[in-house]
Amino acid sequence: MEKKIDNHEEVAKEYKELLKKVDNYIEWYRVDCSDPHGELKWLIDLLLNSEHKEDMEQVLNDTYNHYSLIKNARKL
């Protein structure tokens, strides 16, 4: 009789593999990416043109506001 893999186990396995790929991508980005600005801009554009547009806009607004405060404080 063939052992049937529990769907939860399969999903967990796939998620674990995906996390490995995310870690690999981050390492590539930090170490070997020849155009980090272009790569990051491309990823942001993908999010801005997806169902996650509002979330990405919030991240950009929050970062802009927070970083502007830091930059201004450094000038003092």
N, C-alpha and C positions, 0 to 999 in steps of 0.2 A: 504494500500500500504506500502511495506517494505521500510524503509529509507536506502538508499545505502550510506555506509561510503566512503567519499572521499579518494582516494588512498594516497594523501599527508598527510591527517590526520592520517591514519593508519601507514604510514612510520614514521611520527613524534612521534607517540605514541610508536612504537617499539624502536625507537632510544632513547627516554626518558627512557624506561625500561632498555635498554642496558647500558645507562650511570649510572643508579642506581646499576646495577650489577658490573660495573667497580669500582664505589666508594666502594661497599661492598668488592670486591676483594682487593682493596688497603688497606682498614681497616684491613681485615684479615691478609694480608701480613705484615703490620706494627705491629699488636698487637699479633696475635696468630700463625703465621707461625713458625714451629719448625726448619725449615732449609731455611732461606732466601737466603743464598748463592746458594744452590742447586736449589731453585725455580727460582731465577733470571737467573742462568746459563741455566736452561731448557728453559725459555722463549727466551733468546738470541739465543740459538741453534735452536729453532723453526723458528725464524726470519731469521737466517743465511741459513736455508734450505727451504726458501720460495721465493716468487717473490720479497720480500723486502730485499734480501741479500745485495744489493749495499747500500741501506739506512742504514742498521744496521752496515755494515762495516764502513761507513762514521761516524756514531755516535761513534763507538768504536775508530776509529782513532782520531777523534776530542777530545774525552774525554781523550784518552791516552796522546796526545800532550799537552793539556791544563793542565791536572792534573800533568804531569811530571814537568811542569814549576812551579806549585804551590809547589810541594814536594821539588824541588831544592831550591826554594826561602826560604822555611822554614829552610833549613839547614844552610843558611847564618847567 
